[in-house]
Amino acid sequence: MEGSPRPKHIPTGFKLTVPAKYVASKNALAQAGVTLESAFVSTYLGAIDEFSSSELKTTAGAVAANEATHYSFFDAILPGANAVLPAFDPSRSLRPGQPAR
């Protein structure tokens, strides 16, 4: 099959398990999406200052913008949501080895 990974390039031993509470309802799934996408946007925006290459800074910014569109999708289907990311707070940026809160 054209474009399919060859068997030697197929990862093995990987299993993703999503706890049932995160997919128990549309709202639970949407809230999980909002939480994850918020973390992704913050991660990429926080990475911009860490990169010295302007090409990497631009790429990180573009990925953050893309992740923000995912956030909007998930947030828009939650009751009372407005599909707009809250203002980014640079003081909440994660640093290497720092746990997410």
Distance bins in CASP14 RR format, pairs under 12 A and 6 or more apart:
PFRMAT RR
TARGET T0000
AUTHOR 0000-0000-0000
RMODE 2
METHOD distances of the structure
MODEL  1
1 7 0 0 0 0 0 1 0 0 0 0 0
3 9 0 0 0 0 0 1 0 0 0 0 0
4 10 0 0 0 0 1 0 0 0 0 0 0
5 11 0 0 0 0 1 0 0 0 0 0 0
5 12 0 0 0 0 0 1 0 0 0 0 0
16 22 0 0 0 0 0 1 0 0 0 0 0
17 23 0 0 0 0 0 1 0 0 0 0 0
18 24 0 0 0 0 0 1 0 0 0 0 0
18 28 0 0 0 0 0 1 0 0 0 0 0
18 29 0 0 0 0 1 0 0 0 0 0 0
18 32 0 0 0 0 1 0 0 0 0 0 0
18 33 0 0 0 0 0 1 0 0 0 0 0
18 36 0 0 0 0 0 1 0 0 0 0 0
19 28 0 0 0 0 0 1 0 0 0 0 0
19 29 0 0 0 0 0 1 0 0 0 0 0
19 32 0 0 0 0 1 0 0 0 0 0 0
20 28 0 0 0 0 1 0 0 0 0 0 0
20 29 0 0 0 0 0 1 0 0 0 0 0
20 32 0 0 0 0 0 1 0 0 0 0 0
21 27 0 0 0 0 0 1 0 0 0 0 0
21 28 1 0 0 1 0 0 0 0 0 0 0
21 29 0 0 0 0 0 1 0 0 0 0 0
21 31 0 0 0 0 0 1 0 0 0 0 0
21 32 0 0 0 0 1 0 0 0 0 0 0
22 28 1 0 1 0 0 0 0 0 0 0 0
22 29 1 0 0 1 0 0 0 0 0 0 0
22 30 0 0 0 0 0 1 0 0 0 0 0
22 31 0 0 0 0 1 0 0 0 0 0 0
22 32 1 0 1 0 0 0 0 0 0 0 0
22 33 0 0 0 0 1 0 0 0 0 0 0
22 34 0 0 0 0 0 1 0 0 0 0 0
22 35 0 0 0 0 1 0 0 0 0 0 0
22 36 0 0 0 0 1 0 0 0 0 0 0
23 29 1 0 1 0 0 0 0 0 0 0 0
23 30 0 0 0 0 0 1 0 0 0 0 0
23 31 0 0 0 0 0 1 0 0 0 0 0
23 32 1 0 0 1 0 0 0 0 0 0 0
23 33 0 0 0 0 0 1 0 0 0 0 0
24 30 0 0 0 0 0 1 0 0 0 0 0
24 31 0 0 0 0 0 1 0 0 0 0 0
24 32 0 0 0 0 1 0 0 0 0 0 0
25 31 0 0 0 0 1 0 0 0 0 0 0
25 32 0 0 0 0 0 1 0 0 0 0 0
25 77 0 0 0 0 0 1 0 0 0 0 0
25 78 0 0 0 0 0 1 0 0 0 0 0
25 79 0 0 0 0 0 1 0 0 0 0 0
26 32 0 0 0 0 0 1 0 0 0 0 0
26 33 0 0 0 0 0 1 0 0 0 0 0
26 74 0 0 0 0 0 1 0 0 0 0 0
26 77 1 0 0 1 0 0 0 0 0 0 0
26 78 0 0 0 0 1 0 0 0 0 0 0
26 79 0 0 0 0 0 1 0 0 0 0 0
27 33 0 0 0 0 0 1 0 0 0 0 0
27 34 0 0 0 0 0 1 0 0 0 0 0
27 74 0 0 0 0 0 1 0 0 0 0 0
27 75 0 0 0 0 0 1 0 0 0 0 0
27 77 0 0 0 0 1 0 0 0 0 0 0
27 78 1 0 0 1 0 0 0 0 0 0 0
27 79 1 0 0 1 0 0 0 0 0 0 0
27 80 0 0 0 0 0 1 0 0 0 0 0
27 81 0 0 0 0 0 1 0 0 0 0 0
28 34 0 0 0 0 0 1 0 0 0 0 0
28 35 0 0 0 0 0 1 0 0 0 0 0
28 74 0 0 0 0 0 1 0 0 0 0 0
28 77 0 0 0 0 0 1 0 0 0 0 0
28 78 0 0 0 0 0 1 0 0 0 0 0
29 35 0 0 0 0 0 1 0 0 0 0 0
29 36 0 0 0 0 0 1 0 0 0 0 0
29 73 0 0 0 0 0 1 0 0 0 0 0
29 74 0 0 0 0 1 0 0 0 0 0 0
29 77 0 0 0 0 1 0 0 0 0 0 0
29 78 0 0 0 0 0 1 0 0 0 0 0
30 36 0 0 0 0 0 1 0 0 0 0 0
30 37 0 0 0 0 0 1 0 0 0 0 0
30 70 0 0 0 0 0 1 0 0 0 0 0
30 71 0 0 0 0 0 1 0 0 0 0 0
30 72 0 0 0 0 0 1 0 0 0 0 0
30 73 0 0 0 0 1 0 0 0 0 0 0
30 74 1 0 1 0 0 0 0 0 0 0 0
30 75 1 0 0 1 0 0 0 0 0 0 0
30 76 0 0 0 0 1 0 0 0 0 0 0
30 77 1 0 1 0 0 0 0 0 0 0 0
30 78 1 0 1 0 0 0 0 0 0 0 0
30 79 0 0 0 0 1 0 0 0 0 0 0
30 80 0 0 0 0 0 1 0 0 0 0 0
30 81 0 0 0 0 1 0 0 0 0 0 0
30 83 0 0 0 0 0 1 0 0 0 0 0
31 37 0 0 0 0 0 1 0 0 0 0 0
31 38 0 0 0 0 0 1 0 0 0 0 0
31 71 0 0 0 0 0 1 0 0 0 0 0
31 74 1 0 0 1 0 0 0 0 0 0 0
31 75 0 0 0 0 1 0 0 0 0 0 0
31 77 0 0 0 0 1 0 0 0 0 0 0
31 78 1 0 0 1 0 0 0 0 0 0 0
31 79 0 0 0 0 0 1 0 0 0 0 0
31 81 0 0 0 0 1 0 0 0 0 0 0
32 38 0 0 0 0 0 1 0 0 0 0 0
32 39 0 0 0 0 0 1 0 0 0 0 0
32 70 0 0 0 0 0 1 0 0 0 0 0
32 71 0 0 0 0 0 1 0 0 0 0 0
32 74 0 0 0 0 1 0 0 0 0 0 0
32 75 0 0 0 0 0 1 0 0 0 0 0
32 78 0 0 0 0 0 1 0 0 0 0 0
33 39 0 0 0 0 1 0 0 0 0 0 0
33 40 0 0 0 0 1 0 0 0 0 0 0
33 41 0 0 0 0 0 1 0 0 0 0 0
33 67 0 0 0 0 0 1 0 0 0 0 0
33 70 1 0 0 1 0 0 0 0 0 0 0
33 71 1 0 0 1 0 0 0 0 0 0 0
33 72 0 0 0 0 0 1 0 0 0 0 0
33 73 0 0 0 0 1 0 0 0 0 0 0
33 74 1 0 1 0 0 0 0 0 0 0 0
33 75 0 0 0 0 1 0 0 0 0 0 0
33 76 0 0 0 0 0 1 0 0 0 0 0
33 77 0 0 0 0 0 1 0 0 0 0 0
33 78 0 0 0 0 1 0 0 0 0 0 0
33 81 0 0 0 0 0 1 0 0 0 0 0
34 40 0 0 0 0 0 1 0 0 0 0 0
34 41 0 0 0 0 0 1 0 0 0 0 0
34 67 0 0 0 0 0 1 0 0 0 0 0
34 68 0 0 0 0 0 1 0 0 0 0 0
34 70 0 0 0 0 1 0 0 0 0 0 0
34 71 1 0 0 1 0 0 0 0 0 0 0
34 72 0 0 0 0 1 0 0 0 0 0 0
34 73 0 0 0 0 1 0 0 0 0 0 0
34 74 1 0 1 0 0 0 0 0 0 0 0
34 75 1 0 1 0 0 0 0 0 0 0 0
34 76 0 0 0 0 1 0 0 0 0 0 0
34 77 0 0 0 0 1 0 0 0 0 0 0
34 78 1 0 0 1 0 0 0 0 0 0 0
34 81 1 0 0 1 0 0 0 0 0 0 0
34 82 0 0 0 0 0 1 0 0 0 0 0
34 83 0 0 0 0 1 0 0 0 0 0 0
34 84 0 0 0 0 0 1 0 0 0 0 0
34 85 0 0 0 0 1 0 0 0 0 0 0
34 86 0 0 0 0 0 1 0 0 0 0 0
35 41 0 0 0 0 0 1 0 0 0 0 0
35 42 0 0 0 0 0 1 0 0 0 0 0
35 70 0 0 0 0 0 1 0 0 0 0 0
35 71 0 0 0 0 1 0 0 0 0 0 0
35 74 0 0 0 0 1 0 0 0 0 0 0
35 75 0 0 0 0 0 1 0 0 0 0 0
35 78 0 0 0 0 0 1 0 0 0 0 0
35 100 0 0 0 0 1 0 0 0 0 0 0
35 101 0 0 0 0 0 1 0 0 0 0 0
36 42 0 0 0 0 0 1 0 0 0 0 0
36 43 0 0 0 0 0 1 0 0 0 0 0
36 67 0 0 0 0 1 0 0 0 0 0 0
36 70 0 0 0 0 1 0 0 0 0 0 0
36 71 0 0 0 0 1 0 0 0 0 0 0
36 73 0 0 0 0 0 1 0 0 0 0 0
36 74 0 0 0 0 1 0 0 0 0 0 0
36 75 0 0 0 0 0 1 0 0 0 0 0
36 100 0 0 0 0 0 1 0 0 0 0 0
37 43 0 0 0 0 0 1 0 0 0 0 0
37 44 0 0 0 0 0 1 0 0 0 0 0
37 63 0 0 0 0 0 1 0 0 0 0 0
37 64 0 0 0 0 0 1 0 0 0 0 0
37 65 0 0 0 0 0 1 0 0 0 0 0
37 66 0 0 0 0 0 1 0 0 0 0 0
37 67 1 0 1 0 0 0 0 0 0 0 0
37 68 1 0 0 1 0 0 0 0 0 0 0
37 69 0 0 0 0 1 0 0 0 0 0 0
37 70 1 0 1 0 0 0 0 0 0 0 0
37 71 1 1 0 0 0 0 0 0 0 0 0
37 72 0 0 0 0 1 0 0 0 0 0 0
37 73 0 0 0 0 1 0 0 0 0 0 0
37 74 1 0 0 1 0 0 0 0 0 0 0
37 75 0 0 0 0 1 0 0 0 0 0 0
37 76 0 0 0 0 0 1 0 0 0 0 0
37 83 0 0 0 0 0 1 0 0 0 0 0
37 85 0 0 0 0 1 0 0 0 0 0 0
38 44 0 0 0 0 0 1 0 0 0 0 0
38 45 0 0 0 0 0 1 0 0 0 0 0
38 64 0 0 0 0 0 1 0 0 0 0 0
38 67 0 0 0 0 1 0 0 0 0 0 0
38 68 0 0 0 0 1 0 0 0 0 0 0
38 70 0 0 0 0 0 1 0 0 0 0 0
38 71 1 0 0 1 0 0 0 0 0 0 0
38 72 0 0 0 0 0 1 0 0 0 0 0
38 74 0 0 0 0 1 0 0 0 0 0 0
38 75 0 0 0 0 1 0 0 0 0 0 0
38 84 0 0 0 0 0 1 0 0 0 0 0
38 85 1 0 0 1 0 0 0 0 0 0 0
38 86 0 0 0 0 1 0 0 0 0 0 0
38 87 0 0 0 0 0 1 0 0 0 0 0
38 88 0 0 0 0 1 0 0 0 0 0 0
38 89 0 0 0 0 0 1 0 0 0 0 0
38 92 0 0 0 0 0 1 0 0 0 0 0
38 94 0 0 0 0 0 1 0 0 0 0 0
38 100 0 0 0 0 0 1 0 0 0 0 0
38 101 0 0 0 0 0 1 0 0 0 0 0
39 45 0 0 0 0 0 1 0 0 0 0 0
39 46 0 0 0 0 0 1 0 0 0 0 0
39 64 0 0 0 0 0 1 0 0 0 0 0
39 67 0 0 0 0 1 0 0 0 0 0 0
39 70 0 0 0 0 0 1 0 0 0 0 0
39 71 0 0 0 0 1 0 0 0 0 0 0
39 85 0 0 0 0 0 1 0 0 0 0 0
39 92 0 0 0 0 0 1 0 0 0 0 0
39 93 0 0 0 0 0 1 0 0 0 0 0
39 94 0 0 0 0 1 0 0 0 0 0 0
39 99 0 0 0 0 0 1 0 0 0 0 0
39 100 1 0 0 1 0 0 0 0 0 0 0
39 101 0 0 0 0 0 1 0 0 0 0 0
40 46 0 0 0 0 0 1 0 0 0 0 0
40 47 0 0 0 0 0 1 0 0 0 0 0
40 60 0 0 0 0 0 1 0 0 0 0 0
40 61 0 0 0 0 0 1 0 0 0 0 0
40 63 0 0 0 0 1 0 0 0 0 0 0
40 64 1 0 0 1 0 0 0 0 0 0 0
40 65 0 0 0 0 0 1 0 0 0 0 0
40 66 0 0 0 0 1 0 0 0 0 0 0
40 67 1 0 1 0 0 0 0 0 0 0 0
40 68 0 0 0 0 1 0 0 0 0 0 0
40 69 0 0 0 0 0 1 0 0 0 0 0
40 70 1 0 0 1 0 0 0 0 0 0 0
40 71 0 0 0 0 1 0 0 0 0 0 0
40 74 0 0 0 0 0 1 0 0 0 0 0
40 85 0 0 0 0 0 1 0 0 0 0 0
40 94 0 0 0 0 0 1 0 0 0 0 0
40 100 0 0 0 0 0 1 0 0 0 0 0
41 47 0 0 0 0 0 1 0 0 0 0 0
41 48 0 0 0 0 0 1 0 0 0 0 0
41 60 0 0 0 0 0 1 0 0 0 0 0
41 61 0 0 0 0 1 0 0 0 0 0 0
41 62 0 0 0 0 0 1 0 0 0 0 0
41 63 0 0 0 0 1 0 0 0 0 0 0
41 64 1 0 1 0 0 0 0 0 0 0 0
41 65 0 0 0 0 1 0 0 0 0 0 0
41 66 0 0 0 0 1 0 0 0 0 0 0
41 67 1 0 1 0 0 0 0 0 0 0 0
41 68 1 0 1 0 0 0 0 0 0 0 0
41 69 0 0 0 0 1 0 0 0 0 0 0
41 70 0 0 0 0 1 0 0 0 0 0 0
41 71 1 0 0 1 0 0 0 0 0 0 0
41 72 0 0 0 0 0 1 0 0 0 0 0
41 74 0 0 0 0 0 1 0 0 0 0 0
41 75 0 0 0 0 0 1 0 0 0 0 0
41 84 0 0 0 0 0 1 0 0 0 0 0
41 85 1 0 0 1 0 0 0 0 0 0 0
41 86 0 0 0 0 0 1 0 0 0 0 0
41 87 0 0 0 0 0 1 0 0 0 0 0
41 88 1 0 0 1 0 0 0 0 0 0 0
41 89 0 0 0 0 0 1 0 0 0 0 0
41 92 0 0 0 0 0 1 0 0 0 0 0
41 93 0 0 0 0 0 1 0 0 0 0 0
42 48 0 0 0 0 0 1 0 0 0 0 0
42 60 0 0 0 0 0 1 0 0 0 0 0
42 61 0 0 0 0 0 1 0 0 0 0 0
42 63 0 0 0 0 0 1 0 0 0 0 0
42 64 0 0 0 0 1 0 0 0 0 0 0
42 67 0 0 0 0 1 0 0 0 0 0 0
42 68 0 0 0 0 0 1 0 0 0 0 0
42 71 0 0 0 0 0 1 0 0 0 0 0
42 85 0 0 0 0 1 0 0 0 0 0 0
42 86 0 0 0 0 0 1 0 0 0 0 0
42 87 0 0 0 0 0 1 0 0 0 0 0
42 88 1 0 0 1 0 0 0 0 0 0 0
42 89 0 0 0 0 1 0 0 0 0 0 0
42 90 0 0 0 0 1 0 0 0 0 0 0
42 91 0 0 0 0 0 1 0 0 0 0 0
42 92 1 0 0 1 0 0 0 0 0 0 0
42 93 1 0 0 1 0 0 0 0 0 0 0
42 94 1 0 0 1 0 0 0 0 0 0 0
42 95 0 0 0 0 0 1 0 0 0 0 0
42 98 0 0 0 0 0 1 0 0 0 0 0
42 100 0 0 0 0 1 0 0 0 0 0 0
42 101 0 0 0 0 0 1 0 0 0 0 0
43 50 0 0 0 0 0 1 0 0 0 0 0
43 60 0 0 0 0 1 0 0 0 0 0 0
43 61 0 0 0 0 0 1 0 0 0 0 0
43 63 0 0 0 0 1 0 0 0 0 0 0
43 64 0 0 0 0 1 0 0 0 0 0 0
43 67 0 0 0 0 1 0 0 0 0 0 0
43 88 0 0 0 0 0 1 0 0 0 0 0
43 92 0 0 0 0 0 1 0 0 0 0 0
43 93 0 0 0 0 1 0 0 0 0 0 0
43 94 1 0 0 1 0 0 0 0 0 0 0
43 95 0 0 0 0 0 1 0 0 0 0 0
43 96 0 0 0 0 0 1 0 0 0 0 0
43 98 0 0 0 0 0 1 0 0 0 0 0
43 100 0 0 0 0 1 0 0 0 0 0 0
44 50 0 0 0 0 0 1 0 0 0 0 0
44 51 0 0 0 0 0 1 0 0 0 0 0
44 56 0 0 0 0 0 1 0 0 0 0 0
44 57 0 0 0 0 0 1 0 0 0 0 0
44 58 0 0 0 0 0 1 0 0 0 0 0
44 59 0 0 0 0 1 0 0 0 0 0 0
44 60 1 0 1 0 0 0 0 0 0 0 0
44 61 1 0 1 0 0 0 0 0 0 0 0
44 62 0 0 0 0 1 0 0 0 0 0 0
44 63 1 0 1 0 0 0 0 0 0 0 0
44 64 1 1 0 0 0 0 0 0 0 0 0
44 65 0 0 0 0 1 0 0 0 0 0 0
44 66 0 0 0 0 1 0 0 0 0 0 0
44 67 1 0 0 1 0 0 0 0 0 0 0
44 68 0 0 0 0 1 0 0 0 0 0 0
44 70 0 0 0 0 0 1 0 0 0 0 0
44 71 0 0 0 0 0 1 0 0 0 0 0
44 88 0 0 0 0 0 1 0 0 0 0 0
44 93 0 0 0 0 0 1 0 0 0 0 0
44 94 0 0 0 0 0 1 0 0 0 0 0
45 51 0 0 0 0 0 1 0 0 0 0 0
45 57 0 0 0 0 0 1 0 0 0 0 0
45 60 1 0 0 1 0 0 0 0 0 0 0
45 61 1 0 0 1 0 0 0 0 0 0 0
45 62 0 0 0 0 0 1 0 0 0 0 0
45 63 0 0 0 0 1 0 0 0 0 0 0
45 64 1 0 1 0 0 0 0 0 0 0 0
45 65 0 0 0 0 1 0 0 0 0 0 0
45 67 0 0 0 0 1 0 0 0 0 0 0
45 68 0 0 0 0 1 0 0 0 0 0 0
45 85 0 0 0 0 0 1 0 0 0 0 0
45 87 0 0 0 0 0 1 0 0 0 0 0
45 88 1 0 1 0 0 0 0 0 0 0 0
45 89 0 0 0 0 0 1 0 0 0 0 0
45 90 0 0 0 0 1 0 0 0 0 0 0
45 92 0 0 0 0 0 1 0 0 0 0 0
45 93 1 0 0 1 0 0 0 0 0 0 0
45 94 0 0 0 0 0 1 0 0 0 0 0
46 57 0 0 0 0 0 1 0 0 0 0 0
46 60 1 0 0 1 0 0 0 0 0 0 0
46 61 0 0 0 0 1 0 0 0 0 0 0
46 63 0 0 0 0 0 1 0 0 0 0 0
46 64 0 0 0 0 1 0 0 0 0 0 0
46 88 0 0 0 0 1 0 0 0 0 0 0
46 89 0 0 0 0 0 1 0 0 0 0 0
46 90 1 0 0 1 0 0 0 0 0 0 0
46 91 0 0 0 0 0 1 0 0 0 0 0
46 92 0 0 0 0 1 0 0 0 0 0 0
46 93 1 0 1 0 0 0 0 0 0 0 0
46 94 1 0 0 1 0 0 0 0 0 0 0
46 95 0 0 0 0 1 0 0 0 0 0 0
46 96 0 0 0 0 0 1 0 0 0 0 0
46 98 0 0 0 0 0 1 0 0 0 0 0
47 53 0 0 0 0 0 1 0 0 0 0 0
47 56 0 0 0 0 1 0 0 0 0 0 0
47 57 0 0 0 0 1 0 0 0 0 0 0
47 58 0 0 0 0 0 1 0 0 0 0 0
47 59 0 0 0 0 1 0 0 0 0 0 0
47 60 1 0 1 0 0 0 0 0 0 0 0
47 61 0 0 0 0 1 0 0 0 0 0 0
47 62 0 0 0 0 0 1 0 0 0 0 0
47 63 0 0 0 0 1 0 0 0 0 0 0
47 64 0 0 0 0 1 0 0 0 0 0 0
47 67 0 0 0 0 0 1 0 0 0 0 0
47 93 0 0 0 0 1 0 0 0 0 0 0
47 94 0 0 0 0 1 0 0 0 0 0 0
47 95 0 0 0 0 0 1 0 0 0 0 0
47 96 0 0 0 0 0 1 0 0 0 0 0
48 54 0 0 0 0 0 1 0 0 0 0 0
48 55 0 0 0 0 0 1 0 0 0 0 0
48 56 0 0 0 0 1 0 0 0 0 0 0
48 57 1 0 1 0 0 0 0 0 0 0 0
48 58 0 0 0 0 1 0 0 0 0 0 0
48 59 0 0 0 0 1 0 0 0 0 0 0
48 60 1 0 1 0 0 0 0 0 0 0 0
48 61 1 0 0 1 0 0 0 0 0 0 0
48 62 0 0 0 0 0 1 0 0 0 0 0
48 63 0 0 0 0 0 1 0 0 0 0 0
48 64 1 0 0 1 0 0 0 0 0 0 0
48 65 0 0 0 0 0 1 0 0 0 0 0
48 88 0 0 0 0 0 1 0 0 0 0 0
48 90 0 0 0 0 0 1 0 0 0 0 0
48 93 0 0 0 0 1 0 0 0 0 0 0
49 56 0 0 0 0 0 1 0 0 0 0 0
49 57 0 0 0 0 1 0 0 0 0 0 0
49 60 0 0 0 0 1 0 0 0 0 0 0
49 61 0 0 0 0 0 1 0 0 0 0 0
49 90 0 0 0 0 1 0 0 0 0 0 0
49 93 1 0 0 1 0 0 0 0 0 0 0
49 95 0 0 0 0 0 1 0 0 0 0 0
50 56 0 0 0 0 1 0 0 0 0 0 0
50 57 0 0 0 0 1 0 0 0 0 0 0
50 60 0 0 0 0 1 0 0 0 0 0 0
50 93 0 0 0 0 1 0 0 0 0 0 0
50 94 0 0 0 0 0 1 0 0 0 0 0
50 95 0 0 0 0 1 0 0 0 0 0 0
50 96 0 0 0 0 1 0 0 0 0 0 0
51 57 1 0 1 0 0 0 0 0 0 0 0
51 58 0 0 0 0 1 0 0 0 0 0 0
51 59 0 0 0 0 1 0 0 0 0 0 0
51 60 1 0 0 1 0 0 0 0 0 0 0
51 61 0 0 0 0 1 0 0 0 0 0 0
51 63 0 0 0 0 0 1 0 0 0 0 0
53 59 0 0 0 0 1 0 0 0 0 0 0
53 60 0 0 0 0 1 0 0 0 0 0 0
54 60 0 0 0 0 0 1 0 0 0 0 0
54 61 0 0 0 0 0 1 0 0 0 0 0
55 61 0 0 0 0 0 1 0 0 0 0 0
55 62 0 0 0 0 0 1 0 0 0 0 0
56 62 0 0 0 0 0 1 0 0 0 0 0
56 63 0 0 0 0 0 1 0 0 0 0 0
57 63 0 0 0 0 0 1 0 0 0 0 0
57 64 0 0 0 0 0 1 0 0 0 0 0
58 64 0 0 0 0 0 1 0 0 0 0 0
58 65 0 0 0 0 0 1 0 0 0 0 0
59 65 0 0 0 0 0 1 0 0 0 0 0
59 66 0 0 0 0 0 1 0 0 0 0 0
60 66 0 0 0 0 0 1 0 0 0 0 0
60 67 0 0 0 0 0 1 0 0 0 0 0
61 67 0 0 0 0 1 0 0 0 0 0 0
61 68 0 0 0 0 1 0 0 0 0 0 0
61 88 0 0 0 0 0 1 0 0 0 0 0
62 68 0 0 0 0 0 1 0 0 0 0 0
62 69 0 0 0 0 0 1 0 0 0 0 0
63 69 0 0 0 0 0 1 0 0 0 0 0
63 70 0 0 0 0 0 1 0 0 0 0 0
64 70 0 0 0 0 0 1 0 0 0 0 0
64 71 0 0 0 0 0 1 0 0 0 0 0
64 85 0 0 0 0 1 0 0 0 0 0 0
64 88 0 0 0 0 1 0 0 0 0 0 0
64 93 0 0 0 0 0 1 0 0 0 0 0
65 71 0 0 0 0 0 1 0 0 0 0 0
65 72 0 0 0 0 0 1 0 0 0 0 0
65 85 0 0 0 0 0 1 0 0 0 0 0
65 88 0 0 0 0 0 1 0 0 0 0 0
66 72 0 0 0 0 0 1 0 0 0 0 0
66 73 0 0 0 0 0 1 0 0 0 0 0
67 73 0 0 0 0 0 1 0 0 0 0 0
67 74 0 0 0 0 0 1 0 0 0 0 0
67 85 0 0 0 0 1 0 0 0 0 0 0
67 88 0 0 0 0 0 1 0 0 0 0 0
68 74 0 0 0 0 0 1 0 0 0 0 0
68 75 0 0 0 0 0 1 0 0 0 0 0
68 83 0 0 0 0 0 1 0 0 0 0 0
68 84 0 0 0 0 1 0 0 0 0 0 0
68 85 1 0 1 0 0 0 0 0 0 0 0
68 86 0 0 0 0 0 1 0 0 0 0 0
68 88 0 0 0 0 1 0 0 0 0 0 0
69 75 0 0 0 0 0 1 0 0 0 0 0
69 76 0 0 0 0 0 1 0 0 0 0 0
69 83 0 0 0 0 1 0 0 0 0 0 0
69 84 0 0 0 0 0 1 0 0 0 0 0
69 85 0 0 0 0 0 1 0 0 0 0 0
70 76 0 0 0 0 0 1 0 0 0 0 0
70 83 0 0 0 0 0 1 0 0 0 0 0
70 85 0 0 0 0 0 1 0 0 0 0 0
71 77 0 0 0 0 0 1 0 0 0 0 0
71 78 0 0 0 0 0 1 0 0 0 0 0
71 81 0 0 0 0 0 1 0 0 0 0 0
71 82 0 0 0 0 0 1 0 0 0 0 0
71 83 0 0 0 0 1 0 0 0 0 0 0
71 84 0 0 0 0 1 0 0 0 0 0 0
71 85 1 0 1 0 0 0 0 0 0 0 0
71 86 0 0 0 0 1 0 0 0 0 0 0
71 88 0 0 0 0 0 1 0 0 0 0 0
72 78 0 0 0 0 0 1 0 0 0 0 0
72 81 0 0 0 0 1 0 0 0 0 0 0
72 82 0 0 0 0 1 0 0 0 0 0 0
72 83 1 0 1 0 0 0 0 0 0 0 0
72 84 1 0 0 1 0 0 0 0 0 0 0
72 85 1 0 0 1 0 0 0 0 0 0 0
73 81 0 0 0 0 0 1 0 0 0 0 0
73 83 1 0 0 1 0 0 0 0 0 0 0
73 85 0 0 0 0 0 1 0 0 0 0 0
74 81 0 0 0 0 1 0 0 0 0 0 0
74 83 0 0 0 0 1 0 0 0 0 0 0
74 85 0 0 0 0 0 1 0 0 0 0 0
75 81 1 0 1 0 0 0 0 0 0 0 0
75 82 1 0 0 1 0 0 0 0 0 0 0
75 83 1 0 1 0 0 0 0 0 0 0 0
75 84 1 0 0 1 0 0 0 0 0 0 0
75 85 1 0 0 1 0 0 0 0 0 0 0
75 86 0 0 0 0 0 1 0 0 0 0 0
76 82 0 0 0 0 1 0 0 0 0 0 0
76 83 1 1 0 0 0 0 0 0 0 0 0
76 84 0 0 0 0 1 0 0 0 0 0 0
76 85 0 0 0 0 0 1 0 0 0 0 0
77 83 0 0 0 0 1 0 0 0 0 0 0
86 92 0 0 0 0 0 1 0 0 0 0 0
89 101 0 0 0 0 0 1 0 0 0 0 0
91 101 0 0 0 0 0 1 0 0 0 0 0
92 98 0 0 0 0 0 1 0 0 0 0 0
92 100 0 0 0 0 1 0 0 0 0 0 0
92 101 1 0 0 1 0 0 0 0 0 0 0
93 100 0 0 0 0 0 1 0 0 0 0 0
93 101 0 0 0 0 0 1 0 0 0 0 0
94 100 1 0 0 1 0 0 0 0 0 0 0
94 101 0 0 0 0 1 0 0 0 0 0 0
END
